[in-house]
């Protein structure tokens, strides 16, 4: 999405997190970035950064900001679902292990 927008606008664009995570393209390489805060998403503060030397209309920046927020929110939701699934798998695995231990400790009298 970012690459397509950068190509159509002839403007470098990236998403930057407060933790230093960078997602995006540098087409063309930007000497200076202008940040547009997006807010907290997925436990981190994000901003949309554009090449400061290119004058992009505010309406276009707002449209890209909305799409970027949706993209980051979907990514955060996917990561949360994967974490939840991993935790459930660990719980189920633990229950099976306990069941195996209890089952092997019980003596079955002749039936």
N, C-alpha and C positions, 0 to 999 in steps of 0.2 A: 504494500500500500504506500509506504513512504517513498519507495523508489519511483513508483509511477507518478506520484504527486511532484516529486523533485524534478522529474523529467519534463512534465507538462508545464511547470512554473519556471523551469531553468533556475532553480534555487536549491541550495543545499539545505537539508532538513534532517533533524535527528531528535530522538527522545533521550533525555538525560535524567538519571535518578540522582538523588542526594547521596547515595552510596557509591556513585561513580560508574554505574552501569550505563552504557551507551548503546542505543539501538538506532539504526538508520543508515543514511547514505551521505556521502559528501560529494555531491555533483553540482557544480564544480566545487573544488576545495574552498572552504570558507575561512577567511582570515579572522573574522570576528562573528560571534554568535549573538543573536538577540533572543532572550528567553521569554517564553509565555507560560507561566505556571499553570499546571493542570490539577494540582492538589495531591492528596494522599491516595494511593492506589496500591493494593497488595503489600501494605506495611512500609511503603517508601514514598517519599515526595518526588513527583515527576514534573518535568517541564518539557515543553515543545520548544526546540531551538531552531531558528532559521538564520540563514546568512544575512548579516546585518546590512550588507551592501546592496541587497535586492529589495525593492519596495513592493512587498506583496500586500494586496488590498486586505483590510481587516476582515471583511466577510469571508474571504478565502482562508485566512488564518483561523477564524472561528470554526469554519466547517471542518478543517483538518484537526483542530483541537477536539472537537466532538468525536470524530472518528478515532483519534488516538486514545481518548479516554475509554471508548468502547473496546478497543483492541487490548488495552492494558487490563481492563476489568475482566474480560474473557480469559486472558492469560492467568490472572490471579485466581479466578474461579476454577480453572483447570488444575492449577497447582494445589489448591485447597482440596479438590476432589481426589487427586492422586494421593495426597497425604492421608486423607480419611480412609481411602482404600487400603493403603499400606498398614495403617493402624488396625483396621478390622482384620486383615490377614494375619497379623501377629497375634491378635486375640484368639482367632479361630485355631491357629497353629498351637498356641498354648493349651487351649481346651483339649485338643486331640492328644497332646503329650500327657496331660494329666489323666485323661481317660485311659491311655495305654498303660501308664504307671499303676493306676488303680486296678485295671483289668488284669495285669500280670501278678498283682499281689494277692488276689483272691484265689483261694483253693476251691476247686469244684470237686465235690464228693462224687463218688460213682453214681451215675444216674441210673 
